[in-house]
Amino acid sequence: MDPTVFWYVIAAILVLVGLAGVVLPALPGLPLVFLGMLLAAWAGDFERIGPLALVLLGLLTVLSIVADFLATAAGAKRVGAGPMAVWGAALGTLAGLFFGPLGLIAGPFIGALLGELWHTRALRRATRVGLATWVGLLLGTVLKLALAFAMLGLFVLAWFL
């Protein structure tokens, strides 16, 4: 077997796992997508994917990390969420993985709500914090999906031009 094919297969696996990681919080989504694209460029001796495309893909990856952090923090901070709410949202998201799509939707909200409830003991405030944290996570995920498609489009465009 040609070793180049092996590297392309590994690159494709990294991209697919990274795309799953855009939605699943346990995986570093877009950094894995970028790593797969970088590996594919390397496997092709950078003939199809040049430095400009790689720099742009890298910038989109960094933008995704910053945007994800800011979206989640902005949602939580907007209503004055405490650190327990943020930790609760993260743990709720991980726990939600075991309950399918409904768990991925409800997990962050329930986790943030329980974290803030534990911290403040005020149900109304905890509900507001849980909802705001959930909206921040949702917006971050939507933005990461948009950036993932932009990265895929840029990669395909660079590959065929």
Salt bridges, closest charged atoms under 4 A:
ASP68 OD2 - LYS144 NZ 3.58
GLU116 OE2 - ARG125 NE 3.13
